[in-house]
Amino acid sequence: MVVTTADTAETLGTGDVPVLSTPRIAELFEQAAVRALVGAVAEGQTSVGFRVEVTHVAPVAVGSKVVAVATLERTEGRRLVFNVSVTDRCGLVAAGRVTRVLVDRSEFLDKAR
C-alpha cells in the first residue's frame, strides 16, 4: 500500500508525527495473515485475531510504498502463528507475530455481545 495521511500517527492520535503509525502496521500484519489463509480455511470456519506483536523499527513518510508479508510459522491446535513483516524500499519497517484462532463462524457470532 501507499502510505496516506490517514495512516499516520498524527491522524490516528497515536503520536504527533506524520509517519506510518504502529496501529496501522498492526492492521497490515492482520490483513496479511488473513490473506495468507484464503482458500485454506474449511467452509463454515473463519479465523479471528488473538494476539499481535509489533516491533516498529523505522519511520515511513506519506507517499512511500510498503509491503506486508505473513508466513505461517506453526499451528498449535486451532491457533495459527504467523511471522509478519512490513518493508519499504529501504528495508525492514516492522516485524512481529500474529496469532489467529480458527473458529466456527456461526458459534462465534452467537457468542458476540
N, C-alpha and C positions, 0 to 999 in steps of 0.2 A: 504494500500500500504506500501511497504518498502521504506523508505527514501533513496535516492541515492544522489550522489554528484550533479547531475543535478537539484535536488530540493532545493539546498541550497542558502542562501542569498549571499554567496561568488560567486557562479557560476552565479546567476541571476543579480548580480551587485546591490543588494539592501542592502548590508552590507558587512562586511569583516570577517564574521564567518561562519564556515562550519556546519550550522544547518538548519533545515527546515525553508524556507523563508515564510514570511507573504503573498507574492503574490501567492505562491504555495498553501497555506492554502485557500486563496480566491477561487482559481481554484477548490480545493477539495470541498468546500462549494457548488459551482455552479454545479459541477458534481453530487453531492449527490441530489441536488434539481431536476435536470433533470431526474435522475434515479427514483426519487420518483413519477414522473409524467408518467412513462412508462405505457401505456395502459389506461390512464385517459384523454388523450387529443383527441378531436374529429378529424376525418380524415380531412385533409386539413389545420389543425391548427398546430401551434408549440408554444413553449414558448421561449421568449427572455429575456436576462438579463436586469434588470432595475437598481437595487441597491444591493450592497454587503457591509455589515457592519461586520468588523472583530475586535475582541479583542483577541490578541495573548498573552497568559499568561505564557507559558513555552517553553523552548528550547527543541528541539528534535535532537538527533545526527543521523548521517548517519548510516544506518543499522537497525534503530528502525522501528517497525511496527506501523502505525497509522490507525485509522478507522474514516471515516466521516459519519455523520448521519444528515438527513434532515427530519423534521416533519412539515407538513403543519399546520400553526397556524391559518390562516384565509384567506378568499378571500375578495377582495374589487373590485367588478365588474370583470374586466379582470385581475386584479392584484392578484398574489398569493404570500403570505408572509410565508416564512419558518423560523423556528428556526433551527439553524445548529450548529454542534459542531464537533471538532476533538479531539480524545482521543488517548492516548498510554497506555502502561502497567502501568504507574504511575498515570494516571488520565487525567484530562482536560488539553488540549494543547491550544485550542482556541474555542471561542463561538461567535455567531453572528446571523445575519439575512440576508436572501436572498430574494429579491423581483423579481419575474419574471412576465412577461405580456403575456397573450395569444393573439396571432395574427393569421390572415390568412396568411399562408405561401406564397402564390403567391403574394398577395398585398404587403406584407412586402418586398419580393425580388424585386418587381417592384420599390420600393422606394429607394433601395440601390444605393449609389452614386459611 
